[in-house]
Amino acid sequence: MFVFPAVPRLEVVRLLDELAVAGHSSWSTNTRLIVWLTDEASGLYQGWEPEDIANLEQTVGRRPEWAVQINYRLSHRADLAALAVALIKGWRYCSR
């Protein structure tokens, strides 16, 4: 899953440092969410259909240069959603 936060990248890093355990170029939560930052140079839009990129640009109002990518287990959907909302809005996230 990709999240395109409304807050600056440095704020996302600060939030992730507070909410998760930092690893080698990534973070992990106690609910087994694996999180990392990705950008266009590292293949953010690789494999995306052109209409999906156009829809994202229309929704966001620009083409985001970076995103937060989150890997999760299906059983942890609620934790994924809570973290995604926290990152998008710059809120504090509390995992169960």
MOPAC internal coordinates of N, CA, C and O (Angstrom, degrees):
PM7 1SCF
backbone

  N    0.0000 0     0.00 0     0.00 0    0    0    0
  C    1.4455 1     0.00 0     0.00 0    1    0    0
  C    1.5222 1   108.11 1     0.00 0    2    1    0
  O    1.2310 1   121.56 1   -39.86 1    3    2    1
  N    1.3282 1   114.62 1   140.14 1    3    2    1
  C    1.4560 1   120.94 1   175.55 1    5    3    2
  C    1.5263 1   109.46 1  -107.93 1    6    5    3
  O    1.2310 1   120.93 1   -39.30 1    7    6    5
  N    1.3260 1   115.83 1   140.70 1    7    6    5
  C    1.4604 1   122.59 1   174.85 1    9    7    6
  C    1.5255 1   106.80 1  -124.37 1   10    9    7
  O    1.2310 1   121.49 1   -46.28 1   11   10    9
  N    1.3281 1   114.76 1   133.72 1   11   10    9
  C    1.4652 1   121.05 1   179.03 1   13   11   10
  C    1.5257 1   107.40 1  -112.66 1   14   13   11
  O    1.2310 1   120.06 1   -90.20 1   15   14   13
  N    1.3428 1   117.49 1    89.80 1   15   14   13
  C    1.4639 1   121.77 1  -174.54 1   17   15   14
  C    1.5252 1   113.48 1   -63.25 1   18   17   15
  O    1.2310 1   121.81 1   -29.16 1   19   18   17
  N    1.3183 1   114.14 1   150.84 1   19   18   17
  C    1.4658 1   121.48 1   176.63 1   21   19   18
  C    1.5214 1   110.90 1   -86.06 1   22   21   19
  O    1.2310 1   120.48 1   170.91 1   23   22   21
  N    1.3143 1   116.69 1    -9.09 1   23   22   21
  C    1.4670 1   121.11 1  -179.30 1   25   23   22
  C    1.5319 1   109.13 1  -100.09 1   26   25   23
  O    1.2310 1   119.96 1   -21.28 1   27   26   25
  N    1.3319 1   117.68 1   158.72 1   27   26   25
  C    1.4721 1   120.78 1  -179.59 1   29   27   26
  C    1.5360 1   112.58 1   -62.10 1   30   29   27
  O    1.2310 1   121.46 1   -23.93 1   31   30   29
  N    1.3072 1   114.82 1   156.07 1   31   30   29
  C    1.4667 1   122.27 1  -178.15 1   33   31   30
  C    1.5327 1   111.86 1   -54.94 1   34   33   31
  O    1.2310 1   119.95 1   136.98 1   35   34   33
  N    1.3321 1   117.69 1   -43.02 1   35   34   33
  C    1.4688 1   120.09 1   179.57 1   37   35   34
  C    1.5262 1   111.79 1   -62.14 1   38   37   35
  O    1.2310 1   120.28 1   144.74 1   39   38   37
  N    1.3145 1   117.06 1   -35.26 1   39   38   37
  C    1.4658 1   120.70 1   176.98 1   41   39   38
  C    1.5280 1   110.51 1   -67.46 1   42   41   39
  O    1.2310 1   120.38 1   141.05 1   43   42   41
  N    1.3230 1   116.87 1   -38.95 1   43   42   41
  C    1.4708 1   120.62 1   177.15 1   45   43   42
  C    1.5203 1   110.00 1   -62.80 1   46   45   43
  O    1.2310 1   120.18 1   136.11 1   47   46   45
  N    1.3151 1   117.27 1   -43.89 1   47   46   45
  C    1.4665 1   120.55 1   177.71 1   49   47   46
  C    1.5225 1   109.97 1   -60.56 1   50   49   47
  O    1.2310 1   120.18 1   136.30 1   51   50   49
  N    1.3239 1   117.26 1   -43.70 1   51   50   49
  C    1.4764 1   120.56 1   177.99 1   53   51   50
  C    1.5263 1   110.62 1   -60.17 1   54   53   51
  O    1.2310 1   120.65 1   134.27 1   55   54   53
  N    1.3419 1   116.36 1   -45.73 1   55   54   53
  C    1.4687 1   120.33 1   179.06 1   57   55   54
  C    1.5204 1   111.50 1   -61.96 1   58   57   55
  O    1.2310 1   120.73 1   134.95 1   59   58   57
  N    1.3212 1   116.21 1   -45.05 1   59   58   57
  C    1.4657 1   119.12 1   179.58 1   61   59   58
  C    1.5229 1   111.43 1   -64.01 1   62   61   59
  O    1.2310 1   119.92 1   142.23 1   63   62   61
  N    1.3193 1   117.75 1   -37.77 1   63   62   61
  C    1.4648 1   120.58 1   176.93 1   65   63   62
  C    1.5283 1   111.36 1   -62.73 1   66   65   63
  O    1.2310 1   120.27 1   147.00 1   67   66   65
  N    1.3255 1   117.09 1   -33.00 1   67   66   65
  C    1.4667 1   121.23 1   177.72 1   69   67   66
  C    1.5209 1   112.17 1   -77.02 1   70   69   67
  O    1.2310 1   120.39 1   144.35 1   71   70   69
  N    1.3296 1   116.85 1   -35.65 1   71   70   69
  C    1.4601 1   121.85 1  -169.11 1   73   71   70
  C    1.5177 1   114.95 1   -95.22 1   74   73   71
  O    1.2310 1   120.29 1   162.37 1   75   74   73
  N    1.3072 1   117.04 1   -17.63 1   75   74   73
  C    1.4550 1   119.69 1  -172.72 1   77   75   74
  C    1.5238 1   110.01 1  -143.90 1   78   77   75
  O    1.2310 1   121.34 1    -8.84 1   79   78   77
  N    1.3008 1   115.05 1   171.16 1   79   78   77
  C    1.4582 1   122.06 1   179.27 1   81   79   78
  C    1.5225 1   108.03 1   -92.25 1   82   81   79
  O    1.2310 1   121.11 1   -56.47 1   83   82   81
  N    1.3175 1   115.49 1   123.53 1   83   82   81
  C    1.4606 1   120.13 1  -179.68 1   85   83   82
  C    1.5193 1   110.04 1   -74.14 1   86   85   83
  O    1.2310 1   121.37 1   -40.00 1   87   86   85
  N    1.3179 1   114.98 1   140.00 1   87   86   85
  C    1.4564 1   121.98 1   176.01 1   89   87   86
  C    1.5155 1   108.69 1  -127.12 1   90   89   87
  O    1.2310 1   120.48 1    23.52 1   91   90   89
  N    1.2894 1   116.69 1  -156.48 1   91   90   89
  C    1.4655 1   121.78 1   178.19 1   93   91   90
  C    1.5235 1   108.77 1   -76.69 1   94   93   91
  O    1.2310 1   120.42 1   -80.87 1   95   94   93
  N    1.3223 1   116.81 1    99.13 1   95   94   93
  C    1.4777 1   123.73 1   178.71 1   97   95   94
  C    1.5201 1   113.61 1    64.08 1   98   97   95
  O    1.2310 1   120.17 1  -158.99 1   99   98   97
  N    1.3221 1   117.28 1    21.01 1   99   98   97
  C    1.4592 1   120.08 1   179.37 1  101   99   98
  C    1.5240 1   109.93 1  -156.36 1  102  101   99
  O    1.2310 1   121.42 1    -3.74 1  103  102  101
  N    1.3212 1   114.89 1   176.26 1  103  102  101
  C    1.4569 1   122.35 1   175.19 1  105  103  102
  C    1.5185 1   107.58 1  -132.22 1  106  105  103
  O    1.2310 1   120.73 1   -24.11 1  107  106  105
  N    1.3202 1   116.20 1   155.89 1  107  106  105
  C    1.4624 1   120.40 1   173.84 1  109  107  106
  C    1.5201 1   108.69 1  -137.55 1  110  109  107
  O    1.2310 1   121.40 1   -31.50 1  111  110  109
  N    1.3250 1   114.93 1   148.50 1  111  110  109
  C    1.4619 1   120.27 1   179.30 1  113  111  110
  C    1.5177 1   109.17 1  -105.31 1  114  113  111
  O    1.2310 1   121.07 1   -10.95 1  115  114  113
  N    1.3254 1   115.55 1   169.05 1  115  114  113
  C    1.4563 1   119.68 1   178.66 1  117  115  114
  C    1.5265 1   111.69 1   -71.47 1  118  117  115
  O    1.2310 1   119.80 1   174.47 1  119  118  117
  N    1.3205 1   117.99 1    -5.53 1  119  118  117
  C    1.4673 1   121.61 1   176.77 1  121  119  118
  C    1.5223 1   111.14 1  -105.56 1  122  121  119
  O    1.2310 1   120.41 1  -161.88 1  123  122  121
  N    1.3230 1   116.83 1    18.12 1  123  122  121
  C    1.4579 1   123.80 1   174.23 1  125  123  122
  C    1.5263 1   114.52 1    68.01 1  126  125  123
  O    1.2310 1   121.00 1  -148.21 1  127  126  125
  N    1.3184 1   115.69 1    31.79 1  127  126  125
  C    1.4563 1   119.26 1   168.90 1  129  127  126
  C    1.5167 1   107.03 1   -88.81 1  130  129  127
  O    1.2310 1   120.35 1   -46.40 1  131  130  129
  N    1.3210 1   116.94 1   133.60 1  131  130  129
  C    1.4586 1   122.03 1   176.92 1  133  131  130
  C    1.5222 1   106.87 1  -109.75 1  134  133  131
  O    1.2310 1   120.65 1   -53.13 1  135  134  133
  N    1.3322 1   116.37 1   126.87 1  135  134  133
  C    1.4587 1   122.00 1  -171.53 1  137  135  134
  C    1.5191 1   109.61 1  -127.71 1  138  137  135
  O    1.2310 1   120.47 1   -42.33 1  139  138  137
  N    1.3281 1   116.70 1   137.67 1  139  138  137
  C    1.4550 1   120.66 1   172.05 1  141  139  138
  C    1.5113 1   110.04 1  -151.51 1  142  141  139
  O    1.2310 1   121.16 1   -19.20 1  143  142  141
  N    1.3269 1   115.38 1   160.80 1  143  142  141
  C    1.4589 1   121.68 1   178.12 1  145  143  142
  C    1.5204 1   108.21 1   -92.53 1  146  145  143
  O    1.2310 1   121.02 1   -38.34 1  147  146  145
  N    1.3132 1   115.66 1   141.66 1  147  146  145
  C    1.4552 1   120.77 1   177.39 1  149  147  146
  C    1.5210 1   108.70 1  -136.42 1  150  149  147
  O    1.2310 1   120.87 1   -26.19 1  151  150  149
  N    1.3141 1   115.94 1   153.81 1  151  150  149
  C    1.4631 1   119.55 1  -179.96 1  153  151  150
  C    1.5236 1   109.84 1  -138.60 1  154  153  151
  O    1.2310 1   121.20 1    -2.00 1  155  154  153
  N    1.3238 1   115.30 1   178.00 1  155  154  153
  C    1.4609 1   119.30 1  -177.07 1  157  155  154
  C    1.5243 1   111.57 1   -60.96 1  158  157  155
  O    1.2310 1   119.79 1   142.41 1  159  158  157
  N    1.3196 1   118.00 1   -37.59 1  159  158  157
  C    1.4626 1   121.29 1  -179.54 1  161  159  158
  C    1.5295 1   111.72 1   -63.05 1  162  161  159
  O    1.2310 1   120.17 1   151.65 1  163  162  161
  N    1.3275 1   117.28 1   -28.35 1  163  162  161
  C    1.4661 1   120.44 1  -179.90 1  165  163  162
  C    1.5291 1   112.09 1   -98.90 1  166  165  163
  O    1.2310 1   120.30 1  -166.36 1  167  166  165
  N    1.3348 1   117.02 1    13.64 1  167  166  165
  C    1.4617 1   120.32 1   172.77 1  169  167  166
  C    1.5134 1   115.99 1    94.26 1  170  169  167
  O    1.2310 1   120.00 1  -152.60 1  171  170  169
  N    1.3097 1   117.61 1    27.40 1  171  170  169
  C    1.4643 1   121.11 1  -178.34 1  173  171  170
  C    1.5257 1   112.52 1   -49.19 1  174  173  171
  O    1.2310 1   119.89 1   133.53 1  175  174  173
  N    1.3118 1   117.81 1   -46.47 1  175  174  173
  C    1.4621 1   120.36 1  -174.65 1  177  175  174
  C    1.5327 1   113.18 1   -99.66 1  178  177  175
  O    1.2310 1   120.41 1  -168.51 1  179  178  177
  N    1.3101 1   116.82 1    11.49 1  179  178  177
  C    1.4596 1   120.55 1   179.03 1  181  179  178
  C    1.5226 1   109.33 1   -63.77 1  182  181  179
  O    1.2310 1   120.63 1   -53.16 1  183  182  181
  N    1.3077 1   116.41 1   126.84 1  183  182  181
  C    1.4578 1   120.97 1   179.83 1  185  183  182
  C    1.5146 1   114.33 1    88.23 1  186  185  183
  O    1.2310 1   119.61 1   174.96 1  187  186  185
  N    1.3189 1   118.35 1    -5.04 1  187  186  185
  C    1.4605 1   121.22 1   178.44 1  189  187  186
  C    1.5200 1   109.50 1   -79.05 1  190  189  187
  O    1.2310 1   120.30 1   -35.34 1  191  190  189
  N    1.3032 1   117.04 1   144.66 1  191  190  189
  C    1.4584 1   122.31 1   173.29 1  193  191  190
  C    1.5248 1   108.56 1   -76.32 1  194  193  191
  O    1.2310 1   119.88 1   -35.48 1  195  194  193
  N    1.3276 1   117.84 1   144.52 1  195  194  193
  C    1.4724 1   120.49 1  -179.98 1  197  195  194
  C    1.5287 1   113.28 1   -54.77 1  198  197  195
  O    1.2310 1   120.12 1   142.38 1  199  198  197
  N    1.3342 1   117.38 1   -37.62 1  199  198  197
  C    1.4711 1   118.54 1   179.86 1  201  199  198
  C    1.5301 1   112.05 1   -69.76 1  202  201  199
  O    1.2310 1   119.98 1   152.36 1  203  202  201
  N    1.3314 1   117.65 1   -27.64 1  203  202  201
  C    1.4657 1   120.25 1   175.99 1  205  203  202
  C    1.5249 1   110.64 1   -69.28 1  206  205  203
  O    1.2310 1   120.58 1   139.38 1  207  206  205
  N    1.3143 1   116.50 1   -40.62 1  207  206  205
  C    1.4661 1   120.53 1   176.72 1  209  207  206
  C    1.5247 1   109.84 1   -65.26 1  210  209  207
  O    1.2310 1   120.18 1   137.64 1  211  210  209
  N    1.3320 1   117.25 1   -42.36 1  211  210  209
  C    1.4702 1   121.17 1   178.54 1  213  211  210
  C    1.5255 1   110.49 1   -62.41 1  214  213  211
  O    1.2310 1   119.94 1   139.10 1  215  214  213
  N    1.3318 1   117.72 1   -40.90 1  215  214  213
  C    1.4692 1   120.79 1   178.21 1  217  215  214
  C    1.5243 1   111.42 1   -64.53 1  218  217  215
  O    1.2310 1   120.74 1   139.65 1  219  218  217
  N    1.3291 1   116.19 1   -40.35 1  219  218  217
  C    1.4622 1   120.16 1   177.34 1  221  219  218
  C    1.5240 1   110.36 1   -62.74 1  222  221  219
  O    1.2310 1   120.48 1   132.77 1  223  222  221
  N    1.3193 1   116.69 1   -47.23 1  223  222  221
  C    1.4658 1   120.65 1   179.37 1  225  223  222
  C    1.5191 1   111.20 1   -59.12 1  226  225  223
  O    1.2310 1   120.30 1   139.23 1  227  226  225
  N    1.3220 1   117.02 1   -40.77 1  227  226  225
  C    1.4649 1   120.71 1   179.29 1  229  227  226
  C    1.5283 1   110.62 1   -66.65 1  230  229  227
  O    1.2310 1   120.46 1   138.86 1  231  230  229
  N    1.3090 1   116.72 1   -41.14 1  231  230  229
  C    1.4641 1   120.97 1  -178.39 1  233  231  230
  C    1.5244 1   112.00 1   -68.94 1  234  233  231
  O    1.2310 1   120.63 1   135.30 1  235  234  233
  N    1.3370 1   116.40 1   -44.70 1  235  234  233
  C    1.4628 1   121.57 1  -176.06 1  237  235  234
  C    1.5240 1   111.67 1   -83.85 1  238  237  235
  O    1.2310 1   120.77 1   153.35 1  239  238  237
  N    1.3257 1   116.12 1   -26.65 1  239  238  237
  C    1.4581 1   120.22 1  -178.43 1  241  239  238
  C    1.5147 1   113.37 1    95.45 1  242  241  239
  O    1.2310 1   120.70 1  -179.11 1  243  242  241
  N    1.3299 1   116.27 1     0.89 1  243  242  241
  C    1.4580 1   122.59 1   178.89 1  245  243  242
  C    1.5209 1   107.38 1  -168.28 1  246  245  243
  O    1.2310 1   120.74 1    -8.24 1  247  246  245
  N    1.3100 1   116.19 1   171.76 1  247  246  245
  C    1.4700 1   120.40 1   175.48 1  249  247  246
  C    1.5186 1   108.22 1   -92.60 1  250  249  247
  O    1.2310 1   119.93 1   -71.43 1  251  250  249
  N    1.3208 1   117.75 1   108.57 1  251  250  249
  C    1.4654 1   119.72 1  -179.52 1  253  251  250
  C    1.5219 1   111.35 1   -60.93 1  254  253  251
  O    1.2310 1   120.80 1   -42.73 1  255  254  253
  N    1.3212 1   116.08 1   137.27 1  255  254  253
  C    1.4593 1   121.84 1  -179.67 1  257  255  254
  C    1.5231 1   111.89 1   -85.74 1  258  257  255
  O    1.2310 1   120.44 1   163.77 1  259  258  257
  N    1.3281 1   116.76 1   -16.23 1  259  258  257
  C    1.4530 1   121.06 1  -178.09 1  261  259  258
  C    1.5265 1   109.09 1  -149.65 1  262  261  259
  O    1.2310 1   121.34 1   -14.08 1  263  262  261
  N    1.3209 1   115.04 1   165.92 1  263  262  261
  C    1.4648 1   121.08 1   178.95 1  265  263  262
  C    1.5181 1   109.29 1  -154.63 1  266  265  263
  O    1.2310 1   121.53 1   -12.12 1  267  266  265
  N    1.3105 1   114.68 1   167.88 1  267  266  265
  C    1.4518 1   122.02 1   171.17 1  269  267  266
  C    1.5256 1   105.77 1  -101.35 1  270  269  267
  O    1.2310 1   120.58 1   -51.07 1  271  270  269
  N    1.3243 1   116.50 1   128.93 1  271  270  269
  C    1.4571 1   120.25 1   176.32 1  273  271  270
  C    1.5147 1   107.90 1  -108.68 1  274  273  271
  O    1.2310 1   121.13 1   -45.05 1  275  274  273
  N    1.3245 1   115.45 1   134.95 1  275  274  273
  C    1.4650 1   120.89 1  -177.14 1  277  275  274
  C    1.5210 1   108.97 1  -126.57 1  278  277  275
  O    1.2310 1   120.62 1   -54.28 1  279  278  277
  N    1.3198 1   116.42 1   125.72 1  279  278  277
  C    1.4602 1   121.66 1   171.06 1  281  279  278
  C    1.5162 1   107.49 1  -101.82 1  282  281  279
  O    1.2310 1   121.03 1   -38.19 1  283  282  281
  N    1.3194 1   115.63 1   141.81 1  283  282  281
  C    1.4497 1   119.96 1  -175.42 1  285  283  282
  C    1.5143 1   109.91 1  -153.86 1  286  285  283
  O    1.2310 1   121.11 1   -16.36 1  287  286  285
  N    1.3075 1   115.48 1   163.64 1  287  286  285
  C    1.4556 1   121.79 1   171.28 1  289  287  286
  C    1.5211 1   107.45 1   -92.17 1  290  289  287
  O    1.2310 1   120.82 1   -34.64 1  291  290  289
  N    1.3076 1   116.04 1   145.36 1  291  290  289
  C    1.4580 1   120.89 1  -178.16 1  293  291  290
  C    1.5286 1   111.71 1   -54.22 1  294  293  291
  O    1.2310 1   120.37 1   146.55 1  295  294  293
  N    1.3139 1   116.89 1   -33.45 1  295  294  293
  C    1.4717 1   120.47 1  -179.56 1  297  295  294
  C    1.5247 1   112.54 1   -68.79 1  298  297  295
  O    1.2310 1   120.10 1   169.88 1  299  298  297
  N    1.3339 1   117.42 1   -10.12 1  299  298  297
  C    1.4608 1   121.57 1  -179.78 1  301  299  298
  C    1.5298 1   112.32 1  -109.88 1  302  301  299
  O    1.2310 1   120.51 1  -150.54 1  303  302  301
  N    1.3251 1   116.63 1    29.46 1  303  302  301
  C    1.4707 1   121.77 1  -179.26 1  305  303  302
  C    1.5212 1   112.68 1   -57.48 1  306  305  303
  O    1.2310 1   119.96 1   137.07 1  307  306  305
  N    1.3152 1   117.69 1   -42.93 1  307  306  305
  C    1.4689 1   120.78 1  -178.03 1  309  307  306
  C    1.5297 1   110.59 1   -63.26 1  310  309  307
  O    1.2310 1   120.12 1   139.10 1  311  310  309
  N    1.3220 1   117.38 1   -40.90 1  311  310  309
  C    1.4639 1   120.98 1   177.75 1  313  311  310
  C    1.5244 1   110.51 1   -65.97 1  314  313  311
  O    1.2310 1   120.74 1   140.46 1  315  314  313
  N    1.3174 1   116.19 1   -39.54 1  315  314  313
  C    1.4597 1   121.10 1   177.06 1  317  315  314
  C    1.5220 1   110.29 1   -60.45 1  318  317  315
  O    1.2310 1   120.49 1   132.32 1  319  318  317
  N    1.3187 1   116.66 1   -47.68 1  319  318  317
  C    1.4667 1   120.65 1  -179.04 1  321  319  318
  C    1.5228 1   110.95 1   -62.29 1  322  321  319
  O    1.2310 1   119.76 1   137.37 1  323  322  321
  N    1.3208 1   118.07 1   -42.63 1  323  322  321
  C    1.4684 1   121.36 1   179.95 1  325  323  322
  C    1.5255 1   111.25 1   -63.12 1  326  325  323
  O    1.2310 1   120.24 1   137.05 1  327  326  325
  N    1.3292 1   117.14 1   -42.95 1  327  326  325
  C    1.4607 1   120.24 1   178.79 1  329  327  326
  C    1.5240 1   110.83 1   -66.56 1  330  329  327
  O    1.2310 1   120.31 1   137.58 1  331  330  329
  N    1.3280 1   117.01 1   -42.42 1  331  330  329
  C    1.4657 1   120.82 1   179.82 1  333  331  330
  C    1.5211 1   110.89 1   -59.81 1  334  333  331
  O    1.2310 1   119.89 1   135.15 1  335  334  333
  N    1.3155 1   117.81 1   -44.85 1  335  334  333
  C    1.4724 1   121.06 1   179.05 1  337  335  334
  C    1.5225 1   110.12 1   -64.03 1  338  337  335
  O    1.2310 1   120.31 1   138.25 1  339  338  337
  N    1.3235 1   117.02 1   -41.75 1  339  338  337
  C    1.4682 1   120.18 1   179.07 1  341  339  338
  C    1.5235 1   110.89 1   -60.66 1  342  341  339
  O    1.2310 1   120.32 1   137.59 1  343  342  341
  N    1.3222 1   117.00 1   -42.41 1  343  342  341
  C    1.4618 1   120.19 1  -179.24 1  345  343  342
  C    1.5214 1   111.54 1   -70.16 1  346  345  343
  O    1.2310 1   120.58 1   139.33 1  347  346  345
  N    1.3038 1   116.49 1   -40.67 1  347  346  345
  C    1.4597 1   120.16 1  -179.10 1  349  347  346
  C    1.5243 1   110.73 1   -63.17 1  350  349  347
  O    1.2310 1   120.64 1   137.51 1  351  350  349
  N    1.3160 1   116.38 1   -42.49 1  351  350  349
  C    1.4573 1   120.28 1  -174.80 1  353  351  350
  C    1.5201 1   113.86 1   -99.92 1  354  353  351
  O    1.2310 1   120.04 1   174.54 1  355  354  353
  N    1.3178 1   117.53 1    -5.46 1  355  354  353
  C    1.4535 1   120.48 1  -179.28 1  357  355  354
  C    1.5151 1   112.77 1    74.41 1  358  357  355
  O    1.2310 1   120.32 1  -152.46 1  359  358  357
  N    1.3254 1   117.00 1    27.54 1  359  358  357
  C    1.4645 1   121.74 1  -179.19 1  361  359  358
  C    1.5087 1   110.27 1   -91.05 1  362  361  359
  O    1.2310 1   122.05 1   -10.49 1  363  362  361
  N    1.3185 1   113.67 1   169.51 1  363  362  361
  C    1.4627 1   120.74 1   172.93 1  365  363  362
  C    1.5226 1   108.43 1   -79.68 1  366  365  363
  O    1.2310 1   120.49 1   -43.05 1  367  366  365
  N    1.3159 1   116.68 1   136.95 1  367  366  365
  C    1.4628 1   123.75 1  -179.24 1  369  367  366
  C    1.5103 1   108.84 1  -111.39 1  370  369  367
  O    1.2310 1   120.55 1   -43.03 1  371  370  369
  N    1.3026 1   116.56 1   136.97 1  371  370  369
  C    1.4535 1   120.60 1   176.21 1  373  371  370
  C    1.5239 1   107.96 1  -123.82 1  374  373  371
  O    1.2310 1   120.16 1   -62.95 1  375  374  373
  N    1.3331 1   117.29 1   117.05 1  375  374  373
  C    1.4588 1   119.96 1   177.56 1  377  375  374
  C    1.5088 1   108.69 1   -86.78 1  378  377  375
  O    1.2310 1   121.39 1   -23.61 1  379  378  377
  N    1.2987 1   114.95 1   156.39 1  379  378  377
  C    1.4787 1   120.79 1   179.64 1  381  379  378
  C    1.4966 1   111.37 1   -83.59 1  382  381  379
  O    1.2310 1   120.10 1   180.00 1  383  382  381

